[in-house]
Amino acid sequence: MKNKVYLIVLVLISSLGFAQTKQLETAIDTTKNKIGAQFTLTLKAKVNSTSKVHFPEAKNFGKLEVIESYPIDTVKKDSRYELIKKYGLTQFDSGKFVIPSIPVVIDSKPVFSDSIKVEVFNVKVDTLKQKMYDIKPIIQVEEPAGDWWKYLLGFLLLLGSGFLGYFLWKKYRKVAKEAIVYNSPIEKATSLLQLLEQKHLLEKGEVKEYYSELTDIARDYIEEAIEIPAKESTTSELIVALRAVSNKKKMKLSKETLLSLEKVLKQADLVKFAKVKPLDFEIAEDRKKIENTIVLLDKSIPVVVDETSKKWELHQQELKLKREKRNKKLAIGGIIGGSIMIFLGFILATKGLDYIKNGFVGHSTKELLHGDWIKSDYGNPSVTIETPKVLKRMDVSKAAPKDAMALIKDMQMFGYGSLIDQFNIVVSTVQFKKDPQVDLTQALNGTVQTLGAQGCQNIIVKQEEFSTENGIKGIKGYGTLTFKNLRMYYEIILFSQSGGLQQIMISHKEGDENAQKISERMLNSVELQITN
């Protein structure tokens, strides 16, 4: 009986990094349908007002094709919210299929829906009552020749109308009002933030335009005040440049300030490119974070007694001249480029170009590999490991049943990332009240079974011995698995010492060379506290 309880504890410890609370309900309108008919899958997330929820957007769920993704409905019940997401699914082959568990990200953690079995059957045809006809012969159609000139004519007309519209606009436009002159970059940024609120973009439902202007204000300020090419930089490049300038100019800039700015910029990227729709309170928080970040950046800039105002004025004049030249070039280039894009648009549309999302979500393993690493002790008995980021403590209050918890003296878990982020690290330790006999192979099998229960498929497991530089021996399980149609590589290290169990699990996208180097460096740095 004790061995079974120990196995339950080990399985729960192994899977805690991916365990989900019951926050997600799954429903479907029917489990049987005809070929080509629609199944309506409903996912309902019950969350707090401060929770962030992201439903997946995919072309297929298992063997079923997603033909429509409906907008999210929000229902408020007391102090909680119900976010309801519906998908239209279909299948053009008959048979029995399974809608797999679908991950929904709630507060940066994946929560999985229930899998559902459905059946698709053929439409029965009564050949006795329905008249049958012979197959008609193929009719040869002569292809029209010389149609290329129509496309060329259309292109020339579009190009000509574009030039005509530009010159008419330039000729009859009204004289623009003089540009407002600001005394400093902080005054300009503060004024533009106030003007942004006066546009009432959110009331009009223009969330994408609101985030574009909000982040442009922040990037303009950073470019003018700190002299960083913020407009031409990606979010990650901008944060790295700010850290470098902060050290160079001795700016008193906290990590929290940079982290807050990075979160808002990434949120803006998701809104602009991945069509994510934040809640109202999230938008208000992002607006406040940008304003506070600009103020903190301005306070952290060292004050130069002389030449500051002159340098600002000269900089403004240079920017004005650059804008005028750039606007002229962009006007002509935009007309030509726009006409070409219209002419070639149907070609791109027919090829079904997928939008690449990996640039906005997840973790950049290249940045992790070449960033600042941290060596620290985790848990009790402690595991010493070097990682690219500090591992955060995870809640283990509900990790095991009361009967199992009665045998545990101390249990701790630390992690970074998740399977859905395509990079994950989990370190867990357990200290028992007595000295049990732990079968590491059985514990490894329990971990693999738990991964399967969390939606992982096609799990391949290999096992070998593992030892640290100090000679502490354990076992290593490794192999590949499929998670959300993505092939992943994983490594699980297990140690059993007197009165304790220590485990390290690393998973990343298969074929990611940077992630493989990170994994090797971490495992080579592992050392354990030797228990008596």
Secondary structure, DSSP 8 states (H G I E B T S, - for coil): -HHHHHHHHHHHHHHGGG---S-EEEEES-SEEETT--EEEEEEEEEETT--EE----SEETTEEEEEE---EEEEETTEEEEEEEEEEE-SS-EEEEE---EEEETTEEEE---EEEEEE-----TTTS--------------S-THHHHHHHHHHHHHHHHHHHHHHHHH----------SSHHHHHHHHHHHHHHTTTTTTT-HHHHHHHHHHHHHHHIIIII----TTS-HHHHHHHHHHHHHHTT----HHHHHHHHHHHHHHHHHHHS-----HHHHHHHHHHHHHHHHHHHHHS---SSSHHHHHHHHHHHHHHHHHHHHHHHHHHHHHHHHHHHHHHHHHHHTT-----TTTSS--HHHHHHS--EEEEETTTTEEEEESS--EE---TTSS-HHHHTTEEEEEEEEEEEGGGTEEEEEEEEEESS-----HHHHHHHHHHHHHHTT-BS---EEEEEE-TT--EEEEEEEEEEETTEEEEEEEEEEEETTEEEEEEEEEETT-HHHHHHHHHHHHT-EE----
